[in-house]
Amino acid sequence: MIDPNGSSWILAEALSQGAGNYDLEWKGLADDGSYLRISGNYRIEITATDPATGLTVKRSANISIYR
């Protein structure tokens, strides 16, 4: 996740899962457990790699946080 100031942090790491649809719940917390302090647009990036083929797919989305 990348905040409006360009700082980034990891929401989830290296989960080995089979093909399919998955949900990731985020409760609006920063790495230190505090609620986000900056209102604005945040970018979420998800990268998935198929271990059998090495094919990597990257997707991104924007969310707006208002305090």
SVG drawing of the C-alpha trace seen along z (x, -y; Angstrom):
<svg xmlns="http://www.w3.org/2000/svg" viewBox="-14 -14 23 40">
<polyline fill="none" stroke="black" stroke-width="0.4" points="0.0,0.0 1.3,-3.5 0.0,-6.6 -0.5,-10.1 3.0,-11.1 4.6,-8.1 5.4,-6.1 4.7,-2.4 4.2,0.7 3.3,4.4 -0.2,5.6 0.4,9.3 3.4,11.3 4.1,14.4 0.9,16.3 1.1,19.6 -2.4,20.3 -3.9,22.2 -5.7,20.5 -9.0,18.7 -10.6,15.6 -9.5,14.4 -10.5,11.6 -8.0,9.6 -9.4,7.6 -7.6,4.4 -8.8,2.5 -7.2,-0.9 -4.1,-0.3 -0.5,-1.2 2.4,1.1 2.7,-0.1 -1.0,0.7 -2.1,-3.0 -4.9,-4.2 -3.8,-6.1 -3.2,-9.7 -3.3,-11.0 -6.5,-11.6 -6.2,-11.2 -5.8,-8.6 -4.0,-5.4 -2.8,-2.9 -2.9,0.8 -0.7,3.1 -1.1,6.9 1.4,9.1 0.8,12.8 3.3,15.3 2.5,18.8 5.3,21.0 4.9,23.6 5.3,21.1 6.9,18.1 4.2,15.9 3.6,12.8 0.5,10.6 0.3,7.3 -2.9,5.3 -3.4,2.0 -6.4,0.1 -7.0,-3.3 -9.0,-3.9 -9.8,-7.2 -9.4,-7.6 -11.2,-10.5 -10.6,-11.3"/>
</svg>
